[in-house]
Amino acid sequence: MLRKTRTALGALFFVGITLLFLDFTGTLYHWLGWMAKVQFLPAAMALNVVVVILLIVLTLIFGRIYCSVICPLGIMQDIIARIGRTGKRLPYKYSKAKNWLRYTVLGLFIMAFIAGIGSIVALLAPYSSYGRIASNLIQPVYLWGNNLLAAIAEHYDSYAFYSVDVWIRSLPTFVIAVVTLLIIGMLAWNNGRTYCNTICPVGTILGFLSRFSLLKVYIDTDKCRNCSKCSRHCKAACIDFKAHKIDYSRCVACGNCLGTCEWGALKYGRIPCIQHQKENPHTPEPIDKSKRNFLLAATTAATASAFSQATKKVDGGLAEIEDKLIPERVTPITPPGSLSAKNMAQHCTGCQLCVAECPNEVLRPSTSMFKLMQPMLSYERGYCRPECTRCSEVCPAGAIRPITREEKTAIQVGHAVWIRENCLAIDGIECGNCERHCPAGAIEMVPIELEDEEEVFVPAVDESRCIGCGACENLCPARPFSAIYVEGHEVHREV
């Protein structure tokens, strides 16, 4: 019953979080957004004390159920391990914990977090690792399937589906996602939860706490026949059947071992006092597993529903615009609500949820060494529409704070800069596209005199009104580089 409950809840979380990264309509976040916000590291980065405390309490009561129920990367490893052990009667064996590696990686993670080296934090964070896999590898397949249905529906004059662009937002991030999947996949295929118990910093932290959990899997030495089945089926490699010991820092409370013991020597509950067992030779009364499993399921479900939040939906939508080349910006542009480049670096885990959810296709993973995979604004495919606040709604780590539409129209993420030599007006072509489409009214066409030519009108930018949305840059007809582009602000300002 414990294993079935864990499997059902794990499948619920895994499917829900995956759909968050696949959804391009913005409708599912209203129902599933809380699943991202109850992830351990994003909650800690967002200083969501209630969630962090609740996850710690769950670990202290039930053990590392977070790793086997809530974490999508952990569940993905279970799926791969299940496929990998098909046909293998006894696939695993006990191995000693590599604590030197676990705590070295944790120390590196903490130092990178304090130093603001977001690239290392993003590489090691489990939720972020799965987010990159889902957004870069699974989402394109999902979108291709959607486009196929759209083509079929169009053939029958139906508009039940609409096609969307499928493209690689960042080649380095795509490569990292592929390498991550290969490494974690091979480890899970051959050895189950090796990554969770040797590399993952969240697993190391929760593993330390799970040593003191109230409920644990334990071995009844009077019934154990040393058959090794429990150890051979333990994907965490934490059961030493010879010494009748379990490494609780690595046990993820999956319950797989409970169903393998033919002698009833494995149990889940409070470990009885050794002295009491010696004084009372009689077999203790059977533990009511149904009540305990119901409590486990109810507590986990309550954790999920406690943080369910209704969110606004903004579908946006863009007409097809020819791609442009990205200008070289002195200061990268961080999304509205991120407050500053420093705040982004301190809180962003590079999970790619905001990038996958952006309906305007303006968010890209950064390729900078210290800000690798953190979202930056780029306007060659669209512009940041003032009415859209999707990225601030979906960010679970507090890197992009929630903002309203009204607040967004007053936030200056950057300012527009005119490039004289790129402007069509200098060649005598009447344009004014940037002025007509500026939602903040920050651009005005002013006359300029050219030598031996008639007077022409060129854009002048009022930096006190410009919010850096990028409409002027995106809609400028000059190719391959726009005649007007946006420079970012290290610290966001208000109009």
C-alpha positions in Angstrom: 0.0 0.0 0.0 2.9 2.4 0.8 4.5 1.8 -2.6 1.2 2.2 -4.5 0.4 5.4 -2.7 3.9 6.8 -3.3 3.7 5.7 -7.0 0.3 7.4 -7.5 1.3 10.7 -5.9 4.6 10.7 -7.7 2.9 10.2 -11.0 0.6 13.0 -10.2 3.5 15.4 -9.5 5.6 14.2 -12.4 2.8 14.6 -15.0 1.7 18.0 -13.5 5.2 19.5 -13.5 5.9 18.2 -17.0 2.7 19.8 -18.3 3.8 23.1 -16.8 6.8 23.1 -19.1 4.9 21.8 -22.1 1.9 24.2 -22.0 2.2 27.1 -24.4 -1.3 28.5 -23.8 -0.8 29.6 -20.2 -4.0 27.9 -19.1 -2.6 25.1 -17.0 -0.6 27.2 -14.6 -3.8 28.3 -12.9 -4.2 24.7 -11.8 -0.7 23.4 -11.5 1.5 26.3 -10.7 1.7 25.3 -7.0 3.6 22.2 -7.9 6.6 24.3 -9.0 6.4 26.5 -5.8 6.6 23.5 -3.5 9.9 22.4 -4.9 12.6 22.6 -2.1 15.3 24.7 -3.7 13.0 27.2 -5.5 11.0 27.7 -2.3 14.3 28.3 -0.4 15.5 30.8 -3.0 12.1 32.6 -2.9 12.4 32.7 0.9 9.1 30.9 1.1 9.5 29.9 4.8 6.2 28.1 5.1 6.9 25.7 2.3 10.5 25.0 3.4 9.4 24.4 7.0 6.6 22.1 5.9 9.0 20.1 3.6 11.4 19.7 6.5 8.6 18.6 8.8 7.5 16.0 6.2 11.0 14.7 6.0 11.4 14.5 9.8 8.2 12.5 10.0 8.2 10.3 6.9 11.8 10.4 5.6 12.8 11.5 2.1 9.3 11.3 0.6 10.1 14.6 -1.1 12.6 12.8 -3.3 10.2 10.0 -4.2 7.0 11.9 -4.6 7.5 15.6 -5.2 10.9 16.0 -7.1 10.4 15.4 -10.8 14.0 14.5 -11.4 13.8 11.8 -8.8 10.6 10.4 -10.3 12.3 10.5 -13.8 15.1 8.4 -12.4 12.6 5.9 -11.1 11.0 5.6 -14.5 14.4 5.0 -16.2 15.5 2.6 -13.5 12.3 0.6 -13.9 12.9 0.3 -17.6 16.6 -0.6 -17.0 15.9 -3.4 -14.6 13.3 -5.1 -16.8 14.3 -8.7 -17.1 16.8 -8.4 -14.2 15.6 -10.5 -11.3 18.0 -8.9 -8.7 19.3 -5.7 -10.3 21.0 -3.8 -7.4 23.3 -4.4 -4.5 24.3 -2.6 -1.3 27.1 0.0 -1.5 28.6 2.2 1.1 27.7 5.9 1.0 30.2 8.2 -0.8 29.9 10.9 1.8 33.0 12.7 0.7 31.5 13.3 -2.7 28.1 14.2 -1.4 29.3 16.8 1.0 32.0 18.1 -1.4 29.3 18.8 -4.0 27.0 20.3 -1.3 29.9 22.6 -0.2 30.5 23.7 -3.8 26.9 24.4 -4.3 26.7 26.5 -1.1 29.8 28.5 -2.1 28.5 29.1 -5.6 25.2 30.3 -4.2 26.9 32.7 -1.8 29.2 34.0 -4.5 26.3 34.4 -6.9 27.7 32.0 -9.5 24.3 31.1 -10.9 25.7 28.7 -13.6 26.9 26.2 -10.9 23.7 26.5 -8.9 21.6 25.9 -12.1 23.7 22.8 -13.1 23.3 21.1 -9.7 19.7 22.1 -8.8 17.5 19.0 -9.4 14.3 20.8 -10.3 16.2 23.0 -12.7 17.9 20.0 -14.3 14.5 18.4 -15.0 13.2 21.8 -16.2 15.9 22.0 -18.9 15.2 18.5 -20.0 11.4 19.1 -20.2 11.7 22.5 -22.0 14.5 21.7 -24.4 13.8 18.0 -25.2 10.2 17.1 -24.4 8.5 20.4 -25.3 9.6 20.4 -29.0 8.2 16.9 -29.4 5.0 18.0 -27.8 4.7 21.1 -30.0 5.4 19.0 -33.1 2.5 16.8 -32.1 0.3 19.9 -31.6 1.3 21.2 -35.0 0.4 17.9 -36.6 -3.1 18.1 -35.0 -3.4 21.7 -36.2 -2.6 20.7 -39.8 -5.1 17.9 -39.6 -7.8 20.2 -38.1 -7.1 22.8 -40.7 -7.7 20.3 -43.5 -11.2 19.8 -42.1 -11.8 23.5 -41.6 -11.5 23.3 -37.8 -9.6 25.7 -35.5 -9.5 23.5 -32.5 -5.7 23.6 -32.6 -3.3 26.3 -33.8 0.3 25.8 -34.9 3.3 27.3 -33.0 7.0 27.8 -33.8 9.4 25.1 -32.7 12.9 26.5 -32.2 16.0 26.2 -30.1 16.2 29.2 -27.7 19.8 28.6 -26.7 22.2 26.0 -28.2 24.4 25.8 -25.0 21.3 25.2 -22.8 20.1 22.5 -25.3 23.5 20.7 -25.2 23.5 20.9 -21.4 20.0 19.4 -21.3 21.1 16.5 -23.5 24.3 15.8 -21.5 22.3 16.0 -18.2 19.8 13.5 -19.5 22.5 11.1 -20.7 24.5 11.2 -17.5 21.5 10.9 -15.1 19.8 8.4 -17.4 22.8 6.1 -17.5 23.3 6.2 -13.8 19.6 5.5 -13.2 19.5 2.7 -15.8 22.4 0.8 -14.2 22.3 1.8 -10.5 18.9 3.5 -9.7 19.2 6.5 -7.4 23.0 7.0 -7.7 22.7 10.7 -8.8 20.3 11.5 -5.9 22.6 10.0 -3.3 25.9 11.2 -4.5 25.5 14.5 -6.5 22.2 16.1 -5.7 22.6 18.9 -3.0 18.9 18.8 -2.1 19.1 15.0 -1.6 22.2 15.5 0.7 20.4 18.1 2.8 17.2 16.0 3.1 19.3 12.9 3.6 20.9 14.4 6.7 17.4 15.3 8.1 15.9 11.9 7.3 18.3 10.2 9.7 16.1 11.6 12.4 12.7 10.9 10.8 10.0 9.4 13.0 8.9 6.7 10.6 11.4 4.5 8.8 11.8 1.2 7.1 13.5 -1.1 9.5 14.5 -4.8 9.6 13.1 -7.2 12.2 16.2 -9.3 12.9 14.2 -12.1 14.4 12.4 -12.7 11.1 15.3 -11.9 8.7 16.7 -14.9 6.8 19.5 -12.9 5.1 18.2 -13.7 1.7 19.4 -10.4 0.3 16.2 -9.7 -1.8 15.6 -6.4 -0.1 19.1 -5.2 -0.8 19.0 -6.5 -4.4 15.8 -4.6 -5.1 16.8 -1.3 -3.3 17.4 1.3 -6.0 19.1 3.6 -3.4 21.6 0.8 -2.5 21.1 1.6 1.2 20.1 -1.8 2.7 23.0 -3.8 4.2 21.2 -7.1 4.8 24.3 -8.7 6.4 24.5 -6.2 9.2 20.7 -5.7 9.3 21.2 -1.9 8.8 19.7 0.7 6.5 21.4 4.0 5.6 18.5 6.4 6.2 20.4 9.3 4.7 19.9 7.6 1.3 16.6 5.8 1.7 13.9 7.6 -0.2 11.0 5.8 1.5 9.8 4.3 -1.9 8.5 1.2 -0.3 9.8 -1.2 -3.0 11.7 -3.3 -0.5 8.6 -4.0 1.7 6.9 -6.1 -1.0 10.0 -8.2 -1.7 10.5 -9.8 1.7 8.8 -13.2 1.9 9.3 -13.4 5.7 7.8 -10.1 6.8 11.1 -8.9 8.2 10.8 -5.4 6.6 8.4 -2.9 8.2 7.7 0.8 7.9 7.0 2.7 11.1 8.7 3.7 14.4 11.7 1.6 15.2 11.0 -0.3 18.4 13.4 0.0 21.3 16.0 -2.8 21.3 15.8 -3.2 25.0 12.0 -3.6 24.9 12.4 -6.3 22.2 14.7 -8.3 24.4 12.4 -8.0 27.4 9.3 -9.0 25.4 10.1 -12.1 23.3 6.5 -12.1 22.0 5.9 -10.9 18.4 4.6 -7.4 18.5 1.1 -6.7 17.2 0.9 -6.2 13.4 1.1 -2.6 12.4 -2.0 -1.1 10.8 -0.4 -0.2 7.5 -3.7 1.1 6.0 -4.0 3.9 8.5 -0.3 4.9 8.2 -0.5 4.9 4.4 -3.7 6.9 4.5 -1.9 9.5 6.7 1.0 9.6 4.3 -1.2 10.2 1.3 -3.4 12.8 3.1 -0.4 14.7 4.5 1.3 14.9 1.1 -1.9 15.9 -0.6 -2.5 18.5 2.1 1.0 19.9 1.4 0.1 20.3 -2.2 -3.3 21.9 -1.8 -2.1 24.3 0.9 0.0 26.2 -1.6 -2.4 26.1 -4.6 -2.7 29.6 -5.9 -4.9 31.1 -8.6 -2.9 32.9 -11.2 -3.9 35.2 -14.1 -3.6 34.1 -17.6 -2.4 36.2 -20.5 -2.3 34.4 -23.8 -0.7 37.2 -25.8 -0.1 36.3 -29.4 2.2 37.5 -32.1 2.0 37.7 -35.9 4.9 36.1 -37.7 7.8 38.5 -37.9 11.0 37.8 -39.8 13.9 36.9 -37.5 16.6 39.4 -36.8 20.2 39.2 -35.6 20.7 39.9 -31.9 22.5 43.2 -31.2 25.5 43.2 -28.8 24.2 44.8 -25.6 26.5 46.3 -23.1 24.1 45.5 -20.3 21.8 42.4 -20.6 18.1 43.0 -20.1 16.5 41.1 -17.2 12.7 40.5 -17.1 10.3 43.0 -15.5 9.9 42.0 -11.8 13.4 40.8 -11.4 14.4 44.1 -9.8 18.0 44.0 -10.8 20.7 41.8 -12.4 22.0 41.1 -8.9 18.6 39.9 -7.6 18.3 37.6 -10.7 21.8 36.2 -10.1 21.0 35.5 -6.4 17.7 33.8 -6.9 17.4 32.3 -10.3 18.0 28.5 -10.6 17.8 28.4 -14.4 14.8 26.0 -14.4 13.6 27.5 -17.8 10.0 27.6 -16.7 9.6 31.3 -17.5 11.4 30.7 -20.9 9.1 27.9 -21.8 6.0 29.8 -20.7 6.8 33.2 -22.4 4.1 33.7 -25.0 6.0 36.5 -26.7 9.2 34.5 -27.3 11.4 37.2 -25.8 13.1 35.2 -23.0 16.3 33.4 -23.8 18.7 31.5 -21.6 21.9 33.5 -21.0 25.1 32.2 -22.5 27.3 34.2 -20.1 29.7 32.1 -18.0 28.4 33.3 -14.6 24.8 33.7 -15.6 24.5 30.6 -17.7 20.9 29.5 -18.4 19.4 32.5 -16.5 16.6 34.3 -18.6 17.4 37.4 -20.5 15.2 39.5 -22.8 15.9 39.5 -26.6 13.6 41.1 -29.2 14.4 39.5 -32.5 11.3 37.4 -32.5 8.9 39.6 -30.5 8.7 42.2 -27.8 7.7 42.2 -24.1 4.1 43.3 -24.3 3.1 45.6 -21.4 0.0 43.6 -20.7 1.8 40.3 -20.2 3.1 39.3 -16.7 3.4 35.5 -17.3 7.1 35.2 -16.3 6.5 36.9 -13.0 3.5 34.6 -12.3 5.3 31.3 -13.0 8.7 31.9 -11.4 8.9 29.7 -8.3 12.3 31.0 -7.0 11.6 34.7 -6.4 14.0 35.7 -9.2 11.1 37.4 -10.9 8.7 38.9 -8.4 4.9 38.9 -9.1 3.8 42.2 -10.6 0.5 43.5 -12.0 0.0 44.9 -15.5 -0.2 48.4 -14.1 3.1 47.9 -12.3 4.8 46.6 -15.4 4.0 49.6 -17.5 6.0 51.7 -15.0 9.1 49.5 -14.8 12.1 50.5 -16.9 14.1 47.4 -17.7 16.2 49.4 -20.2 16.1 52.2 -22.6 16.1 52.5 -26.4 19.2 53.7 -28.3 19.1 55.0 -31.9 21.8 53.8 -34.4 22.1 56.5 -37.1 23.9 54.4 -39.7 21.2 51.7 -39.6 18.2 54.0 -39.9 16.3 53.9 -43.2 15.4 57.6 -42.8 19.1 58.5 -43.4 18.7 56.9 -46.8 15.7 59.2 -47.5 13.0 56.5 -46.8 10.1 57.7 -44.7 9.4 55.3 -41.8 8.4 56.2 -38.3 7.6 52.6 -37.4 9.3 52.9 -34.0 7.2 56.0 -33.1 3.9 54.5 -34.2 4.4 51.2 -32.2 5.9 52.5 -29.0 3.4 51.7 -26.2 4.9 54.2 -23.8 5.0 57.1 -26.2 8.7 57.6 -25.6 9.7 58.0 -29.3 9.1 61.1 -31.3 10.1 61.7 -34.9 12.1 65.0 -35.2 13.6 66.7 -38.2 17.3 66.4 -39.0 19.2 68.2 -41.8 21.5 66.2 -44.0 24.2 67.7 -46.2 23.0 68.5 -49.7 19.7 66.7 -49.1 16.2 67.5 -47.9 15.2 67.5 -44.3 14.2 64.1 -43.0 12.6 62.9 -39.7 14.4 60.5 -37.4 13.5 59.0 -34.0 14.4 60.8 -30.7 14.0 58.7 -27.5 12.8 60.2 -24.2 14.6 57.9 -21.8 12.5 59.1 -18.9 9.4 57.5 -20.5 11.0 54.5 -22.2 10.3 51.2 -20.4 12.6 49.0 -22.6 9.8 46.7 -23.9 11.6 46.3 -27.2 8.6 47.1 -29.5 10.7 49.6 -31.4 13.6 47.2 -31.8 11.4 44.3 -32.9 9.3 46.2 -35.4 12.1 48.2 -37.0 12.2 47.2 -40.7 16.0 47.6 -40.9 17.8 44.3 -41.4 19.9 42.5 -40.2 20.3 44.8 -37.3 17.6 47.2 -36.1 18.2 51.0 -36.3 17.0 51.2 -32.7 17.7 48.7 -29.9 17.4 48.4 -26.1 20.2 48.6 -23.6 19.4 47.1 -20.2 19.6 48.6 -16.8 21.5 46.9 -14.0 18.9 48.1 -11.6 15.3 48.5 -12.8 13.7 52.0 -12.4 10.2 53.3 -12.3 8.7 55.8 -14.7 
